[in-house]
Each structure stands twice: as C-alpha cells, then as structure tokens.
C-alpha cells in the first residue's frame, strides 16, 4: 500500500503535510475521534478530505456557511474526489441525484448545514446510509463558552450517537482552554487526540492605534496609504460600511461596502472583484471573510472595535496567508462599546416573552375528548405526546423575541426533551402559468388532467398568481398535499409554470408532561441571563486585551492556550513602545430622569389597547435605546416620541432610571 505521503501527492498534488495535518490524519486513521485546532488558513480542511478517501463509507461534513461548502466542493472536484452538498440552492432533481450518489457509494463526502438535521426526510435518508466520519467545521459553534455559539450545534453529539457514527473530527481556529475542554467532552475526545499547532503567526504585525471618533477617517486614510496591496476594513454596522466605503471612493480608492443587507448576487460580485484585484478595499461587517481564500491580503483594519477577542483573531487571520507580512490595525476608542453591549442586551428575552412561547405550544394541545386525537396519540405509543406547528416569523412577532434568540430558545426546549423537530413544510405555494392552461392539461392522461384541473380550479387566482388551496383540493378531489406539491414541482421543472413558496412551517412533537413544568420559563430565563453575563464579560476582556502593556502577539496566543509563542514578538505596537490607552471621544451621557419618564409615558399611551401584556423594564429600555424588536415593527413604535433618545447611554444606566420611574 502507498504511504500517506505518496497518497497525498497522488490525490492532492502536495509533497508534504503541513504542521499538525499529519498528526490529525494519523489519529483519525488509527480510529480515534480528534479535535484539530489550527490557525485560520493553515489547511484544516485537508485533514478530513484526505482521511475521507481512506474510509469505507460516507464522510458527513457539517459546515456553517454555504460559501465555505461551495469553495471546498470546488477544490475536491478539481482533485477528482466525489463530493456534494445538500442545500437550499439545489433543485428537487439535483437533490435526488445527490441522495442516489450517496446511497450507491459513489459520493464519498457530503456537506450539509446543521439546520438540515431538522428536516425529517433528511434524517430518514441519512439513517439509511452508513457514515464513517462526522466532521464539524467551525466546531467552536458548539460551545456556549465560545463566540458565534450556534444553538443547533448542541444537538450534534446526539445525532452522532443516533446515526452510530464511529469517528468524529472537530475543526476550529479559535478555541480557549474552556471551549477546547467543552468541545472534547461533548464528543468524548481524549486529551491525546487534541492536535493544536502554534497560534502565533510571525508575519502579522498587530497594532492598536487610539483614535477619537472625529479623527477616524483621517487615521484610516493614513493607514491605507501606508499599505501596498489589498485589504479589509471591518465595521460594526451596515450603515457604517456604506459610509466608509463612500468616503474611500471619494479619496480615489477602489472600495466597496459588503454586508448582509446586500443581495447575494451583489455580494458574490464584490467577492469576485476582490479576489481578482479589481477592488483594493472591502469595507465589511463580519459577514465578509468566511470562505474568502485570498492569500495576499496585506492589511486588515478594524474601523470599529471587534465584537470579541475571538472575532478579532478570526478577522486578522485573513491577512497574510501567503506567509508575507500583513498589517493588522485597530483604530480604537471606547465609543463603540455601548453599541456592542446593547446588541447583547437586545437579544435577551423576558421571562414573560418565554412564557408566551410555552403558552403558544400549550394552545395546540389537543382536546382529550377528541377520539381522533386519542387514536393519533396511541399510534405514537404515548398519551403525553402531541404535535405543534409554528412559523418562526409569526412566533417571533407573537412572543416579541427576536429570531436568533427565539431559535436558541427552541433548541433549549429540544435539549430539555420538551419538543422534538419532525419536519418542515412551506405553508404557501403560488404559481403563474407560462404555458397555456389547456395546453398543459392536454399533455396528460385523463385522470392526471382531471387532477391538475382540480389543482388549478381550487387555487385562489389573483391577476397573475394563484395561491394553492390544499384543503379545498383535498375536499373536492381527495389528493394529498404531497401529490399536489410533486405535480407543481414537475410543471415548474418543465417550464410550464413558475412556482414560488414561502412561510416555512416547522412541525414539532411535544412532550406534554415536561411542558407542564411550572418552573420551565424561569429556568430558560436564567439560561439567557447567564449568557448575557458571559457576553458582557467577553467585551470587557476585549478592552483589557487592547490596553495590555505586554506583547499583543504573545497575549493573543496565550488567550487561545498556546504557551509556545515568544514572550515578545518585536513587531507589534506594544513591543515597539506604543501601549494603548483607550478613551471615549466624549463622556457617556447619563439618562435624564424626567425625560426618561416622559418617553416611557409616550410609549405606554401608544401601546394602550394594542398590547395587552405588561410593558416590562426591558421593553422600555429597548425603546429608549433604539433597539429593534418584533413588537416595535408591528406597532410602528419607531414613530413614537422618545424612541432611541438614549441610544448613546449605557443600557444599565437606562435600566436604573426605568426601574426608578416604575416605582414612582
């Protein structure tokens, strides 16, 4: 048999493994689940790509971003390795082809997002396939101690056990000791199988430049004019990205803004222009960079403070991947802290809002006297089970919880075994004719033509589009929803109709006995409060890091549990004698008690008769600090006098005044 080095040459064209890759590959091929912690851009993906070719069955890769999947698939296909993804961009036929290729053993690597496991059809499919290895990319997402925590990742250890996958590989670039211990414990990875290479990158020059807000643009120009080549400027807000990009364009730079508010094709075009050096500068929110494999980024500038040390590390890690020097500069002051902190507070739901979600689940509990329901329950073998259907948009509005924390709440209910996802479906399908209706019907046999005519007749046709009425079709023709959807998909594929679907409805199975726990909302509220405290501590650690009097490179490595970095790199701003002291451009304003009371009264009057629940202190605080929440959008709260009037004040200071006024 050829050696691993020979196989590496044959399959990938590389003459040798990079540091850490060989150790990870050997560990996996010896049958040991492994955690690999390598710096950004140091070839983590090759570990699973190589091992997958040596395993008997499928390698299942969970990746958080479509862009990452597509890049890795492109690379694998270029090496002749059969790999595919199941994602939202596939047509039903492509989806079917991928599943056939996996079942036949033709496809060796399958990439999915973690959300794909919510789909019962996918779970049934993957249960029917033998899987040799589960790979979790960006594995720090599983740890509640880590940054970018994604609640759905918490369910991966359970999926591994259910699918009986013998081998796991966790990949990340950023893991503190606590996160490392958390990840390895969840997947039973022994300390000997944690492969961590040195975190320190000698070609990155780290600099902290204290700059007051009015001087930011001038400082940014100075920094960019020092650089040769392309770079990224990171900002916190989408609005800032647009403004800073426009400023740089006016100064003659080829610059563009990049953020989640842009259409995906616009974002794709910006990425391509940057990759091909048509753009020198991309001014971006954190949405930019994941999956960008440009090796010659010469500078990374943080126009605003990053969200955390972990985010800072990932973002500067995109510079200098070719091994040549790259400058990483933070234009630092404390002004942005209020914004970052308020984002954290804005995502913490009230206990009363959590209770509204629990009540929504309870509202769909069936009537015990209903014999059909009793029969349904007996089929499932447990009289404590029933089904709950929900749409995330409408539940977010009804509960007044933003979508990301709401998804976190649903995962916490899953982990507590209160709910279990069954499947999801589109609540609404609509179509418009491309071919003539009569011509479509004439192409089919008599029974099929009658069926399609019933579908068309029992759809609510507006001027051009018709909304499919599944209940009416079933009553008049007896056709199940699945048959109707399959027929519409077929006509869409053959260009006879244009089909659109929206409003995903998630269906869960509910354990009524656990749902009735009177302490449930309190336990969940405690979980969110603890998460909030962790995030606020993370922000304080970030400021402390930038103001340290010892080597930035050494301290950054030490934060990620790398003790091998030199005590002094000799080329960071601290080593060169510039220790940063950060300050506010102007003192943080304190909320005026009378003005707070006036704004609270205006909100109370506006909500009178429109919002029956209690207006909690956090609702008042979010109104006063100008945060968004579903209630505010629904009831046009932004128009109420006082909205956002204390957006530059600390949330804690505003809360203090709200509580004082509530007691008056």
Secondary structure, 3 states (H helix, E strand, C coil): CCCHHHHHHHHHCCCCCCCCHHHHHHHHHCCCCEEEECCCCCCHHHHHHHHHHHCCCEEEEECCCHHHHHHHHHHHHHCCCCEEECCCCCCHHHHHHHHHHHHHCCCCEEEECHHHHHCHHHHHHHHCCCEEEEEECCHHHHCCCCCCCCHHHHHHHHHHHHCCCCEEEEEECCCCHHHHHHHHHHCCCCHHHEEECCCCCCCEEEEEEECCHHHHHHHHHHHHHHCCCEEEEECCCHHHHHHHHHHHHHCCCCEEEECCCCCHHHHHHHHHHHHCCCCCEEEECCCCCCCCCCCCEEEEEECCCCCCHHHHHHHHCCCCCCCCCEEEEEEECCCCHHHHHHHHHHCCCCHHHHHHHHHHHHHCCCCCCCHHHHHHHHHHCCCCEEEEEECHHHHHHHHCCCHHHHHHHHHHHHHCCCEEEEEEEEEEEEEEECCCHHHHHHCCCHHHHHHHHHHHHCEEECCCCEEECHHHHHHHHCCCHHHHHHHHHHHHHCCCEEEEEEEEEEEEEEEHHHHCCCCHHHHHHHHHHHHHHHHHHHHHHHHHHHCCCCCHHHHHHHHCCCCCCCCCCCCCCCCCCCCCCCCCCCCCCCCCHHHHHHHHHHHHHHHCCCCCCCCCHHHHHHHHCCCCCHHHHHCCHHHCCCCCCCCCCCHHHHHHHHHHHHCC
